[in-house]
Amino acid sequence: MNREKPELLAPAGDQEKLEMALLYGADAVYLGGPAYGLRSSSGNFSRDGLRTAIALTHGQGKKVYVTVNVYPHNEELAGLSEYLQYLAEIGADAVLISDLGVFSLARETVPSLPIHISTQANTVNWAAAEAWHKLGAARVVLAREMSRDEIREARRRTSAALEMFVHGAMCISYSGRCLISSYLTGRDANRGSCTHPCRWRYRLVEEERPGQYFPVEEDAQGTYFFNSKDLCLLPHLPDVIESGVDSLKIEGRMKSVHYVASVTKTYRTAIDAYVNDPAHFAVRPEWRAELDKVSHRAYTAGFFYGQTGAKDQIYEHASYIQTSVFVGVVEAYDPVTGWGLVEQRNYMKVGQEIEVFQPKGDTFRQCIEELQDDEGTPIAAAPHPQQKIRIRMRQPVMAGAIIRRPLVREES
């Protein structure tokens, strides 16, 4: 049975990422305010920034969900009700909540504001999803640990709208509820300050032999046995959509502008292609190649087809991989002269090959044959971060287009 097109939900760690998510095809975005969210080290939004972000998004007919998914201690509850009232006043489409106490305060304070149950609430069965729905939740974000069959059963047995992650980083703990960071560093992952210790090197120590370190794997540097591959369900998109979920979520509020643009457009294109013609849908090689261009770990389907194993972990290193380097964003294009005004994000010089990735249309490559500074003076290179430069473009480009340098070609 074919389903209606699910919502594509993208991360918006700051204003620029918000704009990119909308430009590259997201139906909705999720973002954090100045407090009560679980990404305290991402850009986040001030109160005025939230108002601006919501107005911008609504102006495009899209939705904004605000994270209020921290697990607060008593003293952190002060001001929460007033903050929830503010979110309702400025038109947030929903708030993401994990904690039952915060949920209860939200229901009492702003009963008309929809609540989405965060993945941090560890919803791993249909009964929990339906229980949240009966308490008044509009949507439940399912734990990454649920399989396809479990998701299908949840869809049959609950009336709640369901959301699931389809792409991004995985966590060693159920739905990101990790205690390792708090134990090792004093920074609580459940209150927005995770230090990502799952990516560190580890060795085994026997209790009675302090100071004697034993490698868990054959590696003199230790092992990364907590280190998961990144989730990527693009190859399995038909099964994902046919499971009946209402929203497909991309992880990554702390990721780059390049990541947000690339991953959002790839899933937008693939979702549209499947819904428009499911009988002839096939995952195109260029979609897979696009996801390899952004910084990522090796990909896995995670728990979608059952329990994970050694193949879903990375024991050798904590490094990221990518096939391109993000070097600039097009701010404007003059169709008369063919010059594109670009904000530099990484070193560029005359003679380099670049690739232009746009919100609409095909990606293309060209050589940088001419460079100018923002006053029109010819230059040989652009070494300064966020320097405004002009590049003679081979063909018209859109504002917001990503410019990157292919690593494969550079290294060959």
SULKAGI-V50429 format. One line per field, one symbol per residue. ss: DSSP state (H for helix, E for strand, - for the rest). psi: psi as a letter, one per 30 degrees, with the letter a starting at -180 (. if undefined). burial: # if it has 16 or more other C-alpha atoms within 10 Angstrom, else .. A space follows every 50 residues. Layout:
# SULKAGI-V50429
ss = ???
psi = ???
burial = ???
This chain:
# SULKAGI-V50429
ss = ------EEEEE---HHHHHHHHH----EEEEE--------------HHHH HHHHHHHHH---EEEEE------HHHH--HHHHHHHHHH----EEEE--H HHHHHHHHH-----EEE-HHH----HHHHHHHHHH---EEE------HHH HHHHHHH---EEEEEEEE-----HHH---HHHHHH---HHH-----HHH- -E-EE-------EE--------E----E-EEE-HHHHHHHHH----EEEE ------HHHHHHHHHHHHHHHHHHHH-HHH----HHHHHHHHH--E--EE ---------HHHE-------E--EEEEEEEEEE-----EEEEEE---EE- --EEEEE------EEEE---EEE----E--EE-----EEEEE-------- -EEEEEHHHHH-
psi = kkllklkjklkifaeeeeeeeeeggkfllklkaflglgifgleakleeee eeeeeeeefggllkkkkhgljklefffkfeeeeeeeeeefgkflkkkeke eeeeeeeeeiffjkkkjlfffhjgleeeeeeeeffgkelkjkkffkleee eeeeefglfkkkklkfkaklkfljhgikfeeeeefgjjfggghkghffgl kllkkkegikfjkkkelikfgalhffjllkkjgefgeeeeeffglfkkkk lhfglleeeeeeeeeeeeeeeeeeeeiefgkkkkefeeeeffflkllkll gbgegaklaefgljfflgllllglkkflkkelkjfefgkkkkjkflkllk fkklkjklekllklllkjfkklafggkklflifkkgkklkkjkflklkkf kkkljkeeeef.
burial = ....###########.#################.######.####.#..# #.######...###########.......##.##.###.##########. .##..##.##..##############.###.##..#############.# ##.##..#.#############.#########....#########.###. ###............##....#############..##.##.######## ##################.##..##...........#..########### ####.......#######...############....############. ..#######.....#..#.####.......##....#######...#### ######......
